[in-house]
Amino acid sequence: MSPRERLLAFLNHQDVDTRPALPITMMWAAELTGVRYLDYATKANVMAAAQIAVAPRLGAHNASVISDPATEAADCGAEIFYPPDAPPAIDEGRALLADASRLAPLPRPDPHRPGSRMANRVAAVRILKRDIGATHAIEGWVEGPCAESADLRGINTLMMDFYDDPDFVRHLVDFVIAMELPYAAAQIEAGADIIGVGDAAASLVSRDLYDEFIWPGEKRLIDGIHAFGARVRLHICGHTTHLLDAMGRLGADLIDIDYPVDLAAARAKCGPRQILAGNLHPVQVVKLGPPAAITAALEACERAGGQWWAIGAGCEIPRGTSQENFRALTCYGGRASLARS
């Protein structure tokens, strides 16, 4: 089986010869290929070349176009800081929607607009599909409703809005979903097999607020991506223990579990057939190793995660991780016959 065939079969709950590995490689991929992160995040050909250097050579089953959370906000008109060798960052002190009245007239950006950051990501998907899409799964990426709302409004202000202006939050989530669905569709049309939904800020809200404001938006986004014909990877890094059972009801094809969460608890809360990935500590285990410690941690994850567990760190592979350690992660494999595990 090719890595793509293996991963897609696994997402279909079919028996495969070895467990797929889905590491998130952003700054690590740029470092591997010796390019500035500014170029990686803003130039489709640079990003694609770096991902191609990772997936076929080093055992990853996917090539992903995730780079930073500022892509959509930038195209909405937010002020973005672009360091030469670090991820683009949003200036929360000058958030685009610091004045809530700016939401109603705010136009949704066109993901195909020449020169836009969204179009650049779509172009990276297209290059990856052309060059390695026959053998590796291509993963697009969009921001989730809580994360993107925080990007546009400012995370501290948004947290107050949940209590002070709940109607505004609902309108903001509606705007985000209406923006992200066409963006996901553009990436799928360009060749993405999977769309990652990054919603890290959701880990910071209470269960009551998540159920009322965020879960419905995530559900609409996931259902919409499925309707376009792609799979969904839900990535909410951080401590999500209080959200696990709700996350398990979203219908995402795969859910990333970060290292602060007990993987056995995630399995119990999300159910026996929800595919989970993770949850090695990216720094203490993956970066610092040694490889034997990575293997031991993966064996523990396999026991906790059961049959429908995929290989991954809790979050992004950090800069400075050795290729030896990366291979210990991606080439672990797991039990030979997963259907009997």
C-alpha positions as CSV (number, residue, x, y, z in Angstrom):
1,M,0.0,0.0,0.0
2,S,1.2,3.5,-0.6
3,P,1.1,5.9,2.3
4,R,-1.9,7.6,0.8
5,E,-3.8,4.4,0.3
6,R,-2.9,3.2,3.8
7,L,-4.0,6.5,5.5
8,L,-7.3,6.7,3.6
9,A,-8.1,3.0,4.3
10,F,-7.4,3.5,7.9
11,L,-9.7,6.5,8.0
12,N,-12.3,4.2,6.5
13,H,-11.8,1.8,9.4
14,Q,-10.2,-0.8,7.1
15,D,-7.4,-3.1,8.1
16,V,-3.9,-1.9,7.1
17,D,-0.4,-3.3,7.3
18,T,0.9,-0.6,9.6
19,R,-0.3,2.4,11.4
20,P,-0.2,5.7,9.5
21,A,1.9,8.6,10.8
22,L,0.6,12.1,10.6
23,P,3.2,14.5,12.1
24,I,2.6,18.2,11.9
25,T,5.7,19.6,10.3
26,M,5.9,23.4,9.8
27,M,9.0,25.0,11.3
28,W,10.8,21.7,11.3
29,A,10.2,21.2,7.6
30,A,11.5,24.7,6.9
31,E,14.6,24.0,9.0
32,L,15.2,20.7,7.3
33,T,15.4,22.4,3.9
34,G,17.2,25.5,5.1
35,V,14.6,28.1,4.2
36,R,13.5,31.1,6.1
37,Y,10.1,30.6,7.8
38,L,8.8,33.7,6.2
39,D,9.3,32.2,2.8
40,Y,7.9,28.9,3.9
41,A,4.7,30.5,5.1
42,T,4.2,32.9,2.2
43,K,5.6,31.1,-0.9
44,A,3.7,28.1,-2.1
45,N,6.6,26.6,-4.0
46,V,8.9,26.8,-0.9
47,M,6.3,25.2,1.4
48,A,5.6,22.4,-1.1
49,A,9.3,21.7,-1.6
50,A,9.8,21.5,2.2
51,Q,6.9,19.1,2.6
52,I,8.1,16.9,-0.2
53,A,11.5,16.7,1.5
54,V,9.7,15.4,4.6
55,A,7.0,13.0,3.5
56,P,8.6,10.6,0.9
57,R,12.0,10.6,2.6
58,L,11.2,10.5,6.2
59,G,8.1,8.3,6.6
60,A,5.2,10.7,7.0
61,H,1.9,9.6,5.3
62,N,0.7,13.2,4.7
63,A,2.0,16.4,3.3
64,S,0.4,19.4,5.0
65,V,0.0,23.1,4.1
66,I,-0.5,24.3,7.7
67,S,1.9,27.2,8.4
68,D,0.4,29.7,10.9
69,P,-3.0,30.9,12.2
70,A,-2.8,34.4,10.6
71,T,-3.6,33.4,7.0
72,E,-7.4,34.1,6.9
73,A,-7.1,37.1,9.2
74,A,-4.5,38.6,6.9
75,D,-6.8,38.4,4.0
76,C,-9.6,39.9,6.0
77,G,-7.4,42.9,6.5
78,A,-5.9,42.3,9.9
79,E,-2.5,43.8,10.8
80,I,0.0,40.9,10.7
81,F,3.6,41.0,11.9
82,Y,6.0,38.9,9.6
83,P,9.2,38.0,11.4
84,P,12.0,36.8,9.0
85,D,12.3,33.3,10.6
86,A,9.2,32.8,12.8
87,P,5.5,32.3,12.1
88,P,3.5,35.4,11.1
89,A,1.7,36.8,14.1
90,I,-1.4,38.8,14.8
91,D,-1.1,42.0,16.7
92,E,-3.9,41.5,19.3
93,G,-3.5,45.1,20.5
94,R,-4.7,46.2,17.0
95,A,-7.2,43.4,16.3
96,L,-9.2,43.9,13.1
97,L,-12.5,43.6,15.0
98,A,-11.4,45.5,18.1
99,D,-14.5,47.6,17.2
100,A,-17.3,45.1,17.0
101,S,-19.3,47.3,14.6
102,R,-16.7,46.4,11.9
103,L,-18.0,42.9,11.6
104,A,-21.3,43.5,9.8
105,P,-19.8,45.2,6.8
106,L,-16.6,43.0,6.7
107,P,-16.4,41.2,3.3
108,R,-15.4,37.6,3.3
109,P,-12.1,37.2,1.5
110,D,-11.9,35.3,-1.8
111,P,-9.6,32.2,-1.4
112,H,-8.7,32.5,-5.1
113,R,-7.7,36.2,-5.1
114,P,-4.3,36.5,-6.7
115,G,-1.6,37.5,-4.2
116,S,-3.6,36.6,-1.1
117,R,-2.4,34.3,1.6
118,M,-5.3,32.0,1.2
119,A,-4.6,31.6,-2.6
120,N,-1.0,30.9,-1.7
121,R,-2.1,27.9,0.5
122,V,-4.4,26.7,-2.3
123,A,-1.5,26.9,-4.7
124,A,0.7,24.8,-2.3
125,V,-2.0,22.1,-2.2
126,R,-2.0,22.1,-6.0
127,I,1.7,21.7,-6.2
128,L,1.7,18.9,-3.6
129,K,-1.1,17.1,-5.4
130,R,0.8,17.3,-8.7
131,D,4.1,16.1,-7.3
132,I,3.3,13.5,-4.6
133,G,-0.4,13.3,-4.5
134,A,-0.4,9.8,-6.1
135,T,1.5,8.4,-3.1
136,H,0.9,10.7,-0.1
137,A,-2.3,12.2,1.3
138,I,-2.5,16.0,0.9
139,E,-3.7,17.9,3.9
140,G,-5.2,21.3,3.6
141,W,-5.9,23.5,6.6
142,V,-8.4,26.0,7.9
143,E,-8.9,27.8,11.2
144,G,-11.8,26.7,13.4
145,P,-14.5,29.0,14.7
146,C,-13.0,29.7,18.1
147,A,-9.5,30.2,16.9
148,E,-10.4,32.4,14.0
149,S,-12.8,34.4,16.1
150,A,-9.9,35.1,18.5
151,D,-7.7,36.0,15.6
152,L,-10.1,38.6,14.4
153,R,-11.4,40.0,17.7
154,G,-8.4,39.4,20.0
155,I,-8.5,36.4,22.3
156,N,-8.9,38.3,25.6
157,T,-11.7,40.4,24.2
158,L,-13.4,37.3,22.8
159,M,-13.4,35.6,26.2
160,M,-15.2,38.6,27.6
161,D,-17.6,38.7,24.7
162,F,-18.9,35.2,25.6
163,Y,-20.5,36.9,28.7
164,D,-20.9,40.5,27.6
165,D,-22.1,40.2,24.0
166,P,-23.1,36.6,23.2
167,D,-25.1,37.7,20.1
168,F,-21.9,39.2,18.6
169,V,-20.0,35.9,19.2
170,R,-22.7,34.0,17.3
171,H,-22.5,36.4,14.4
172,L,-18.7,36.2,14.4
173,V,-18.8,32.4,14.4
174,D,-21.3,32.6,11.5
175,F,-18.9,34.8,9.6
176,V,-16.0,32.5,10.2
177,I,-17.9,29.4,9.0
178,A,-19.1,31.3,5.9
179,M,-15.4,32.2,5.2
180,E,-13.8,28.8,6.0
181,L,-16.1,26.6,4.0
182,P,-15.3,28.1,0.6
183,Y,-11.6,28.2,1.6
184,A,-11.8,24.5,2.4
185,A,-13.6,23.8,-0.9
186,A,-10.9,25.6,-2.8
187,Q,-8.2,23.4,-1.2
188,I,-10.2,20.3,-1.9
189,E,-10.7,21.3,-5.5
190,A,-6.9,21.8,-5.7
191,G,-6.3,18.2,-4.5
192,A,-6.6,18.1,-0.7
193,D,-7.7,14.7,0.6
194,I,-8.0,15.9,4.2
195,I,-8.7,19.3,5.7
196,G,-7.2,20.0,9.1
197,V,-9.3,22.2,11.3
198,G,-7.2,24.1,13.9
199,D,-9.2,25.4,16.8
200,A,-6.6,25.7,19.6
201,A,-8.4,28.5,21.4
202,A,-11.4,26.2,22.1
203,S,-9.3,24.5,24.7
204,L,-9.4,27.7,26.8
205,V,-13.2,27.9,27.1
206,S,-15.4,26.2,29.6
207,R,-17.5,23.2,28.6
208,D,-20.7,25.3,28.8
209,L,-19.4,27.9,26.5
210,Y,-18.0,25.3,24.1
211,D,-21.3,23.6,23.9
212,E,-23.2,26.8,23.3
213,F,-21.0,28.7,21.0
214,I,-18.1,26.6,19.5
215,W,-19.3,23.0,19.1
216,P,-22.2,24.0,16.7
217,G,-19.8,26.0,14.5
218,E,-17.2,23.1,14.5
219,K,-20.0,20.7,13.6
220,R,-21.2,22.9,10.7
221,L,-17.7,23.2,9.4
222,I,-16.9,19.5,9.6
223,D,-20.2,18.5,8.0
224,G,-19.6,21.0,5.2
225,I,-16.1,19.7,4.5
226,H,-17.5,16.2,4.4
227,A,-20.1,17.3,1.9
228,F,-17.3,18.6,-0.3
229,G,-15.8,15.0,-0.3
230,A,-12.8,15.4,2.0
231,R,-11.9,14.0,5.4
232,V,-11.5,16.1,8.5
233,R,-8.7,16.2,11.1
234,L,-9.7,18.1,14.2
235,H,-6.7,19.7,16.0
236,I,-7.4,21.4,19.3
237,C,-4.1,21.5,21.1
238,G,-3.8,22.0,24.8
239,H,-5.8,20.6,27.6
240,T,-9.1,19.3,26.2
241,T,-10.1,16.7,28.8
242,H,-13.3,18.7,29.6
243,L,-14.3,18.7,25.9
244,L,-13.5,15.1,24.9
245,D,-16.9,13.5,24.7
246,A,-18.3,16.5,22.8
247,M,-15.4,16.4,20.4
248,G,-16.1,12.7,19.8
249,R,-19.6,13.6,18.7
250,L,-18.5,16.0,16.0
251,G,-17.9,13.3,13.3
252,A,-14.3,14.3,12.6
253,D,-12.5,11.5,10.8
254,L,-9.5,12.0,13.1
255,I,-8.9,13.9,16.3
256,D,-5.5,15.0,17.5
257,I,-4.9,14.5,21.3
258,D,-2.3,16.7,22.8
259,Y,0.2,15.6,25.5
260,P,-1.6,17.1,28.5
261,V,-4.6,14.8,27.9
262,D,-4.6,11.2,29.1
263,L,-5.0,9.1,25.9
264,A,-6.9,6.3,27.6
265,A,-9.4,8.9,28.9
266,A,-9.7,10.3,25.4
267,R,-10.4,6.8,24.1
268,A,-13.1,6.2,26.8
269,K,-14.7,9.6,26.2
270,C,-14.6,9.6,22.4
271,G,-15.7,6.0,21.9
272,P,-14.0,2.8,20.5
273,R,-14.2,3.8,16.8
274,Q,-13.2,7.4,16.8
275,I,-9.7,7.6,15.3
276,L,-7.3,9.4,17.5
277,A,-3.8,10.6,16.9
278,G,-1.0,11.6,19.3
279,N,-0.1,12.2,22.0
280,L,3.7,12.4,22.6
281,H,5.2,15.4,24.2
282,P,6.7,17.3,21.2
283,V,9.7,18.6,23.2
284,Q,10.4,16.3,26.1
285,V,9.9,13.1,24.1
286,V,10.1,13.8,20.3
287,K,12.8,16.5,20.3
288,L,14.9,15.3,23.2
289,G,14.5,11.6,22.6
290,P,16.3,9.3,22.6
291,P,14.7,7.2,19.9
292,A,14.2,4.3,22.4
293,A,12.1,6.7,24.6
294,I,10.0,7.6,21.5
295,T,9.4,4.0,20.8
296,A,8.4,3.3,24.4
297,A,6.0,6.3,24.4
298,L,4.4,5.1,21.2
299,E,3.9,1.6,22.6
300,A,2.1,3.2,25.6
301,C,0.0,5.2,23.2
302,E,-0.9,2.1,21.2
303,R,-2.0,0.3,24.4
304,A,-4.2,3.3,25.4
305,G,-5.4,4.2,21.9
306,G,-6.3,0.7,20.8
307,Q,-7.0,-0.3,17.2
308,W,-8.0,3.1,15.9
309,W,-5.0,5.1,16.9
310,A,-2.6,6.8,14.5
311,I,0.9,7.9,15.1
312,G,1.6,11.6,16.0
313,A,3.0,14.0,18.5
314,G,0.6,16.1,20.6
315,C,1.3,19.1,18.4
316,E,3.9,20.4,16.0
317,I,7.3,18.8,15.6
318,P,9.7,21.4,17.0
319,R,12.8,22.8,15.4
320,G,15.9,21.0,16.5
321,T,14.4,17.6,16.4
322,S,16.9,15.1,14.8
323,Q,16.0,13.1,11.7
324,E,16.8,10.0,13.8
325,N,14.1,11.0,16.3
326,F,11.6,11.9,13.6
327,R,12.1,8.5,11.9
328,A,11.6,6.8,15.3
329,L,8.2,8.5,15.3
330,T,7.1,8.0,11.7
331,C,8.5,4.5,11.2
332,Y,7.2,3.0,14.4
333,G,4.5,1.1,12.5
334,G,2.7,-0.6,15.4
335,R,1.2,-4.1,15.4
336,A,1.3,-5.8,12.0
337,S,-2.3,-6.8,12.0
338,L,-4.4,-3.9,13.3
339,A,-7.7,-5.7,12.8
340,R,-6.7,-8.2,15.5
341,S,-5.2,-5.7,17.9
